[in-house]
Amino acid sequence: MHWLSARWIPQSERSKFMTSYHGAAVGTAITYPLSGLIITCFGWDYVFYFIGSLTLIWCLAWWILVYDSPSVHPRISQEELDYLKREIGDLVTTAKDKKVKTPWRAILNSKAVWAVMAASQGLMWGTITLSMQIPQYFHQVHHLDIKTNGLLSGIPEVGKFFFALLFSSFIDRIISRKLVTVTNARKLAVVFCEYIPAGLLLILGFFASSNTTLAVVLLALTYSVGGASSSGSLANIVDLSPNHAGTILGIIKTLTIVPGVISPLVATYFTKNNDSGSEVALHWRSVFIVMAAVYTFCCTIFMIFGSGEVQSWNQTSNAAKEDVILLEVEKLPSKAPEGEREEVDDSKLMKDTGNENA
């Protein structure tokens, strides 16, 4: 998706488009109650038939409608094509260009890449802990039944999506109006999805153990403001390198396995004892303190080293240009008689060709 978004989505609309990534949260919130209704009316096996059918329909629509870039889409209007060319420019290669080599060393040595990677790790730590452990928190600390627990656990999913829509529209607007730089806009988004949740989690751990309503509100806010990630780390990956956004996202998603594995273990370590009353609340306070610390640490790294500027290594390598030069060598006419032709000096030829292009 990042590879496609770099070629189809202008920077002025990037944050809003990345909100579509949170569609999975809405799908999750809808699927659970819908599955219950299907099971009641038709039986459990029809849940798989229904969801599988929707997936096949979606795949068919993707196959028919989606193309690698605007330049190869057979039904795009000339007006839209001109708009995308004007807005995106030459920051990305098209389907007709030669394959660009991945600058692995430059990517791994980039402070900006490591900064967005840190922000992504912190976000994943919090997301995994919240999605997997919060139902247990409500059960152990606030003694909610399964039905109420499931309902309250689904509310933040919807809140996250709608907050992402509103916040991304705000970020795109201030970027397009040049009220802030892209760098500062991305940092503002990361503040919302990591610094603010850190503060809310501390309030939750210290003041909400005996107040269920306050706990629900704080957790809903914590999860909802995480929707700002679509305007922060998700969009920032494309900012840094439209050509290699897919590769960078792949690296980040691979490394997020680490917090995905460790964060549940940490939560389980603090809450494994079947204590009751104030003791279990203290254990969950420790979980929230660790989450807040991870959020703060990762967000601070992004505040220091994060960037919204296109990196120099995004541009295509000189390999394609050299191929063109070598092709021109073969076509150069020679007036010298056979056997008297001088060998062309490579460096001189490249210099002359460069002057002609200029």
TALINVEN-V467838 format. One record per pair of residues at least 24 apart in sequence whose C-alpha atoms are under 7 Angstrom apart, sorted by the first residue. I is the first residue (numbers start at 1). J is the second residue. D is the distance in Angstrom with one decimal. If there is no record, write none. Layout:
BEGIN
i: <I,I>
j: <J,J>
d: <D,D>
END
This chain:
BEGIN
i: <2,2,2,3,3,4,6,6,7,7,8,8,10,10,10,12,12,12,13,14,15,15,15,15,15,15,16,16,16,16,18,18,18,18,19,19,19,22,23,25,25,26,26,26,29,29,29,68,69,69,91,91,92,92,93,98,100,100,101,103,106,111,112,112,112,115,115,115,115,116,116,116,117,118,118,118,119,119,119,119,120,121,121,122,122,122,123,123,124,124,124,125,125,125,126,128,129,129,141,141,141,142,156,156,156,159,160,160,160,160,160,161,163,163,163,164,164,164,167,168,171,182,183,183,183,186,186,186,186,187,187,189,189,189,189,190,190,190,190,190,191,192,192,193,193,193,193,193,194,194,194,195,195,195,197,198,198,198,199,201,201,202,202,202,205,205,205,206,209,236,239,239,239,240,240,240,240,241,241,241,242,243,244,325>
j: <238,245,246,245,246,68,238,242,69,92,69,70,84,87,88,172,175,176,172,235,168,171,172,230,231,235,165,168,169,172,230,231,234,235,164,165,230,161,161,157,158,157,158,161,154,157,158,95,94,95,242,315,242,243,243,320,316,317,317,313,313,305,305,306,307,301,302,305,306,233,302,306,252,298,301,302,233,298,299,302,233,256,259,294,295,298,194,295,256,259,260,259,260,263,291,260,263,264,209,280,281,212,220,223,224,224,223,224,225,226,227,227,224,225,227,227,228,230,228,231,231,308,307,308,309,231,232,236,308,232,303,228,229,231,232,228,229,232,233,299,299,225,228,225,226,227,228,229,295,296,299,295,296,299,222,292,295,296,292,288,292,288,289,292,284,285,288,285,281,308,308,309,310,308,309,310,311,310,311,314,314,314,314,350>
d: <6.8,5.7,5.2,5.8,4.8,6.4,6.1,5.0,5.7,6.5,6.4,6.6,6.8,5.7,5.6,5.4,6.6,5.4,5.9,6.3,5.0,6.9,6.1,5.9,4.4,5.9,6.4,4.7,5.8,7.0,5.0,7.0,6.8,6.5,5.8,6.1,5.3,5.8,7.0,5.2,6.8,6.2,5.6,6.8,5.5,6.3,6.8,6.8,6.4,6.6,6.4,6.8,5.8,5.0,6.7,6.5,5.9,6.6,6.9,6.9,6.6,6.0,5.7,5.0,5.6,5.9,4.7,5.6,5.2,5.7,6.3,6.5,5.8,5.1,6.8,6.9,6.5,5.2,5.6,6.1,6.3,5.6,6.5,5.8,5.1,5.4,6.8,7.0,6.6,6.5,6.7,5.1,6.3,5.8,6.2,6.2,6.1,6.0,6.6,6.7,6.0,6.2,4.7,5.7,5.8,5.0,6.1,3.7,6.4,6.5,4.9,6.2,6.1,6.5,5.9,4.3,5.4,6.7,6.3,5.5,6.9,5.0,4.9,3.9,6.8,6.4,4.6,6.6,6.8,6.8,6.2,5.4,6.5,5.8,4.8,6.9,6.4,5.2,6.9,6.6,6.8,6.1,6.2,5.3,4.3,6.8,5.4,5.9,5.1,6.7,6.1,6.4,5.8,6.7,4.8,4.1,5.9,6.6,7.0,5.6,6.3,6.4,6.2,6.8,6.8,4.3,6.0,6.7,6.0,6.2,5.6,6.2,5.7,6.2,5.8,4.4,5.4,5.7,6.1,5.0,6.9,5.9,6.8,7.0>
END
